[in-house]
Amino acid sequence: MSAPNNHYKHMERLLTCGLIADTLLFVLYMICAGAGIIWLKVILTLLTVFLSAGILTILYLSRELAKRRSQWISAGACAILICLLFSIILNFPSPRPT
């Protein structure tokens, strides 16, 4: 196996773990937003945005953003970022009044 291929496999493994963590942070954000825990919602929002932006930045700096083999990682990070931003804009989910 060649050295560049090993480098890409290592980066792909790292970014896959980052994408899974990003997804879990988004799920926790949705749970906290639905429960009305504002302070945790803000922290999770910041963490999710920074992680998604970090994944996209790493892909951009390594010139892998537009390559076909990395499109699923960039699409996943963009999808989580877009879902989070729409959730914030639409204020969904919001706690139900009792």
C-alpha positions as CSV (number, residue, x, y, z in Angstrom):
1,M,0.0,0.0,0.0
2,S,1.4,3.4,-0.9
3,A,2.0,6.2,1.6
4,P,-0.6,8.7,0.1
5,N,-3.3,6.0,0.3
6,N,-2.4,5.4,4.0
7,H,-2.6,9.1,4.6
8,Y,-6.1,9.3,3.1
9,K,-7.3,6.3,5.0
10,H,-6.1,7.8,8.3
11,M,-7.8,11.1,7.5
12,E,-11.0,9.4,6.4
13,R,-11.1,7.4,9.6
14,L,-10.5,10.5,11.7
15,L,-13.2,12.5,9.8
16,T,-15.6,9.6,10.1
17,C,-15.2,9.7,13.8
18,G,-15.7,13.4,13.7
19,L,-18.9,13.1,11.7
20,I,-20.3,10.5,14.1
21,A,-19.5,12.8,17.0
22,D,-21.1,15.7,15.1
23,T,-24.3,13.6,14.6
24,L,-24.4,12.7,18.3
25,L,-24.0,16.4,19.2
26,F,-26.9,17.3,16.9
27,V,-29.1,14.6,18.4
28,L,-28.3,15.9,21.9
29,Y,-29.0,19.4,20.7
30,M,-32.5,18.3,19.5
31,I,-33.2,16.6,22.8
32,C,-32.1,19.6,24.9
33,A,-34.0,22.0,22.6
34,G,-37.1,19.9,23.0
35,A,-36.7,19.8,26.8
36,G,-36.1,23.5,27.0
37,I,-32.6,23.3,28.5
38,I,-31.4,26.6,27.1
39,W,-27.8,26.7,28.4
40,L,-27.0,23.2,27.2
41,K,-28.7,24.0,23.8
42,V,-26.3,26.9,23.4
43,I,-23.2,24.9,24.2
44,L,-24.3,22.1,21.9
45,T,-25.0,24.5,19.1
46,L,-21.5,26.0,19.4
47,L,-19.9,22.6,19.5
48,T,-21.8,21.3,16.5
49,V,-21.1,24.3,14.4
50,F,-17.4,24.3,15.3
51,L,-17.1,20.5,14.6
52,S,-19.0,20.7,11.2
53,A,-16.9,23.8,10.2
54,G,-13.8,22.0,11.3
55,I,-14.5,19.0,9.2
56,L,-15.1,21.1,6.2
57,T,-12.0,23.2,6.9
58,I,-9.8,20.1,7.1
59,L,-11.3,18.8,3.9
60,Y,-10.7,22.2,2.2
61,L,-7.1,22.6,3.5
62,S,-6.2,19.1,2.4
63,R,-7.8,19.7,-1.0
64,E,-10.2,16.8,-0.6
65,L,-13.4,18.9,-0.4
66,A,-14.2,18.6,-4.1
67,K,-12.9,15.1,-4.7
68,R,-15.3,12.3,-5.3
69,R,-13.9,10.0,-2.6
70,S,-14.6,12.7,0.1
71,Q,-18.0,13.9,-1.0
72,W,-19.9,11.8,1.5
73,I,-18.0,13.3,4.4
74,S,-18.5,16.9,3.1
75,A,-22.1,16.2,2.4
76,G,-22.7,14.8,5.9
77,A,-21.0,17.8,7.6
78,C,-23.0,20.2,5.4
79,A,-26.2,18.4,6.1
80,I,-25.8,18.5,9.9
81,L,-24.8,22.2,9.7
82,I,-27.8,23.0,7.5
83,C,-30.2,21.1,9.7
84,L,-28.9,22.8,12.8
85,L,-29.2,26.3,11.3
86,F,-32.8,25.6,10.1
87,S,-33.6,24.3,13.6
88,I,-32.3,27.5,15.1
89,I,-34.0,29.8,12.6
90,L,-37.4,27.9,12.9
91,N,-37.0,27.5,16.7
92,F,-37.8,23.8,16.3
93,P,-38.1,21.8,18.5
94,S,-39.3,24.2,21.2
95,P,-40.6,23.1,24.5
96,R,-44.4,22.7,24.7
97,P,-46.1,25.1,27.1
98,T,-47.7,23.4,30.1
